[in-house]
């Protein structure tokens, strides 16, 4: 769910060249696809189709509910087919076959889009007779299903690149060539008719859970994001952050942290958030004295926070709710404490940066005071939290986001410059559908992978292999799972990475007693980390394009800032109190466990942040960094370290966290007693 392109920003991005902004936009296109820029008849036609798609999904969201009880409900299967039909048509019209065909619609684009839609109309018209043929499809069904899968793979290649389709083809080959594979990967094998029946006709393949979520939730949230964008919410959040954090030596870094949280929450796109904030914040950070690679790392880390921040998170968050059969509100609650820990650690590191770089005070005023901004545009905060309020009120996620869209539309008229007028409304509805295309094609193609895993039993085989390699050890299993998710994430987008690993890697953790919610949240967070991992580290690379920094040094800085995101998921899995971080009371525990594990983790992350920055009250020595690292690990992973030490010394050691706190306190006392340094650090 992205912005699609760099929106109109708060103020002018002075100090940033057009070339840098263009290069940064290329990273957004790498993440979300390179759209055709169409005008005239072609532009009007694609806009009309996108508007109709948005209106159709808004109708489906509200049909049958008060006060639209009279409106016929669109059944689940036809809704999924219609959703994918719209997606295919728009993908072929808006995403060129190659860059040399960009910005014009070719005849083959029209043919491919119409063919995909026609095949799905055939499926809808077939009704129950069509679905009943899943185990014995006709020759026509098989041919049309095979052609449709080729069309889907081509649409996905256009929107996301080659890797996701290639991975899907590899899974198809696995399903077909099963008898010829070595143990333990072998299976009885399936012919083309069986594969097409499973993937194209049933709801366990292409039109399974991922497309269900895309057609019922993700599309509505991209429409909601478009309404926020076109009502000026993004500009307000950046201006508000600048006004609130201004006139302090560390205001530049604080502004990045706060604005990334406010802007990223409803966006759900890491790269777009990085570029949007970076275009405005980098000149301010440069004047404050931030080193360009460190500034780029902070911008990338803020962008990554967009994918883990309520109320929207990334598209994968909706899939968590569907896979686990829980409400989306539950997913929001589970993400709350990890998100707060992430941004608290980020804010703490920013404070240390201000000391390291001897940051200068920068004027961040935008012409209006904080009070004036809030009085004139503060209604955007209502839009931001409306989804959660509606769900707390008892609405389903679908209805909650629908009424949030209506509310955002109505509130936009409180100011003339933010009003979504009819002309702007058309653009908003069009953007809402266009912004879902990358996620939707990814979900549909990921359905091929899920269907093959279900058909062949690969998930159980894979989990058994992982557990065997780990020797049944939970720590090693968690490490192997993290590596698997990370490696998969290097190749495919976050949504596809989560779907693939949820079906092949999560069973390994649940077999060893990890609760389902902890296993899936663990996989979600490590899928997100692909955003800052080379060679596909799009957020740091985009940030480096803006700051003119070194992409790989910027990526290393981003890793440092995202340290909490790497460590906190292990707490879910390895600590008996770990469920507390997901706002779930551990077995035989109470709410006190939630408070205790949160405080210990926060203090541990603070110690690790100081060690990573090489600065506490002042520059740290090598020994002080080592002690702070030890302190952080003792606080973040007390139960794990207690178990290891108990196995070594044969005694129960239950004061590990206290020792960690004592070590950090001793380092701080030592630094407090020393004279402050005369010069700032240079790195």
ABEGO torsion letter per residue (X at the ends): XBAGBBBBBBEBBBGBBAAAAAAAAAAAAAAAEBBBBBBEAAAAAAAAAAAAAAAAAAAAAABGBOAAAABBBBBAAAAAAAAAAAAAAAAAAABBABAAABGBBBAAAAAAAAAAAAAAAAAAAAEAAAAAAAABBBAAAAAAAAAAAAAAAAAAAAAAEAAAAAAAAAAAAAAAAAAABBOAABBAEBBAAAAAAAAAABAABAABAAAAAAAAAAAAAAAAAAAAAAAGAAAAAAAAAAAAABGBAAAAAAAAAAAAAAAAAAAGBAAAAAAAAAAAAAAAAAAAGBBAAAAAAAAAAAAAAAAABOAAEBAAAAAAAAAAGBBAAAAAAAAAAAAAAAAAAAAAAAAAAAAAAGBBBBBABAGBBAAAAAAAAAAAAAAAAAAAAAAAAGBBAAAAAAAAAAAAAAAAAABAAABBBAAAAAAAAAAAAAAAAAAAAAAAAAAAAAAAAAAAGAAAAAAAAAAAAAGGBAAAAAAAAAAAAAAAAAABBAAAAAAAAAAAAAAAAAAAGBBAAAAAAAAAAAAAAAAABOAABAAAAAAAAAAGBBAAAAAAAAAAAAAAAAAAAAAAAABAAAAAAAGBBBBGBBAAAAAAAAAAAAAAAAAAAAAAAGBBABBBBAAAAAAAAAAAAAAABAAAAAAAAAAAAGBBBAAAAAAAAAAAAAAAAAAAABBBBABBBAX
